[in-house]
């Protein structure tokens, strides 16, 4: 789980979804990239809690980018079966 004073990204590792929860959110976007740097998933977030479906992704290590109110946060996420 990634824990920040602004957000949580969990579970990590995970299977078919990522949960993202915010303390407070006005404008956010969540992107997942594969190991080649290719964009796999892009989601606009407009609530304090969102589930992102990751069922289409193969098992592996991914990088995510979370943009909150023009602030960019990066992390790694592991997809398991």
N, C-alpha and C positions, 0 to 999 in steps of 0.2 A: 504494500500500500504506500502510495506517495502522500505524505501529509504536509500541508502547507497552511499558513494562517488564513489563506484565502480559499483553498480547495482540497479535496481528497479524490484520488484516482485509485480504484480498487475493483476487484481483487487483482493481485499481481503475485504470482502467475494466475492466469484466468483461462476460461474456455470460450464461451460463446457470447459474452457481453462484458463490457466495462461500465462500471458505475462511476459517475462524476457528480460530486456534490460540492456546493459552494456555500460559503458563509453569506455572501451577498453577490449577486451578479446582475450587471446591466447589459453587457454585450460580450458574448464569448463565442469562440470557435474551437473545435477539436479536430485535429488531423492525425492520422496514423500513416507512417511510412514504412515500407519494407526495407530489408537490408541493402537494397540497391539505391535507396533514396527515392523510390517511386511512391507517389501518393496512392494509398489504398482506400482510405475512408476519410470523408470530410463532412462534419456535422456542425450546424449552427446550434448553439445552446442558448435557451431563453428562459430557463427555469432554474431553481436552486438544486434540483436533482434530476439527472438524466441518465438513461441507460442507452449505451451504444451497442448495437448488434455487431459482433465480430465473427459470426458464424461462417462468413465467406472466406475468412483468412486461413491459410495453412498454418500448421504448428511452426513456431519459430520465435525469434526475437525481433521486436518492432520498436521503432522510435515514435513517440508522440509529441505533438506540439499543441499546447493549449494557450490560446490568446485570450486574455481577459482585460478588457478596457485598455487596449493598446500595449499591454504588458505580455511578453512572450515567455512561456515556461516550457522546458523540454524534459523528457524522461524516457525511460525504456519500459517496455511491457512485454511479457512473455506469454505466448499463446500455447496452451497445451491441449491435448485431446481428452 
